Amino acid sequence: MKQISPFALGATLYMPATRTDLLDVVFGRKIEGLRSLVVCLEDAVAEKDVAAALANLKSLLKGIQALGGRPAKAPLLFIRPRDAHMAVLLNEWPLIGHVDGFVAPKLNMSSLKAWEKAVTRPGLMLMPTLETADVYDPSAMVELREALKGNLHDRIIALRIGGNDLMGCLGLRRSPHRTLYASPMSYVIPMLAGIMGSSFALTAPVFERMDNLRLLEDELALDIEHGLVGKTAIHPCQIPVIHNALRVSVDDLNSARMILGEGAAAVFKHDGAMCEPATHHLWARNILARAHWHGVRQESPVITGTESPPRLTQAV
C-alpha cells in the first residue's frame, strides 16, 4: 500500500463531478498552488445529474490516460462517491488507478463493513468523513476508532471532520461573524482530536464564507492548535490562506530540530520554554513534516540541527 503524508493534503478543494474543466484542474493548469482535490459525486451533485457526473468522471479518467497519467507534481486526486454502493462500481473501473483514493462520506459503524468491502483495489486510499449524529458520542467514536484500526488503518490518509453536516444534525448553521469554535464544534473538535488524534490524522471542516479571509485565518490558528493537518476549501481564494497558516514558525522549527537532535538533553530550555524530547518528539516530527510540505515563515535565523541545545539547570 502506498503511503501519502496527510500533511501533503494542505487545502483540499471540493469540486462537483459535473464540471467540464476537471482535466485542467487535475493537471495543475487551472488553479495555482492546489495540493489536493476531491471530485464530488455526493452532496455537490443533484440526484438527477448523477448519471451525467459519472460519465464526466469516466471522461476525466480517459483524458488522464490519454496524456500518460497525472504529472508527478499534480494535485492529489480523490473521488467522493455518494455511498459505498457507488464505491463498489468505481472500484472496478479499469482506470480508477489514476486517482489516489476515495472520500467516504458519513462513515460510521453501520456503514463501515460496506466500505471495507467496497474499496479493494490496491493503492486506493481512504479519507472517511465524520459527519453523522453519532460523532457527538465519545463512546461511539472510541468504538469507531478501534474498528478503523482493525481493517482500514493502512488505507486511511486522514479523517475529515464534516463541520457543516454536524451542525446540521442540530439544526444549526455556523455564524458568519465567529469561528466554528464558537459553536458546538468547540466540543466536537477537541473530543475528536483526543480520541482519534493518537491513531489518525484529522483535517478541519470547511470554512463556508468567501468574503471574510481574516476570520478564516483566525479559525485556521485554532485548527492548528488542535493538531489538524489540513482544511477543506470551497473556493480557490481560500487556498493560499490555508497554506500560509500551515507554514511553521522559525522558533517552532528550531525547537523541533533541537528536540530531535542526537545530542539533545533529557530536558532543556529553548525560547523561554521547557523542551522534553521524550514528551515532545511527536510534536517535533509533525513540525518537521509541516515544514517539509508547507515551508517556514522566515522571522529569525534557522538552526541547522548541529547546535547543542542548552541544558535546563533551573525551573522555567
Helices and strands as residue ranges (DSSP letters): G 6-8, E 11-16, H 22-26, E 36-40, G 47-49, H 50-66, E 76-80, H 84-91, G 96-98, E 101-104, H 109-118, E 125-130, G 133-136, H 138-151, G 153-155, E 159-161, H 163-169, G 180-182, H 185-196, E 202-203, H 213-225, E 231-233, G 236-238, H 239-246, E 248-249, H 250-260, E 268-270, E 273-275, H 277-294, E 296-297
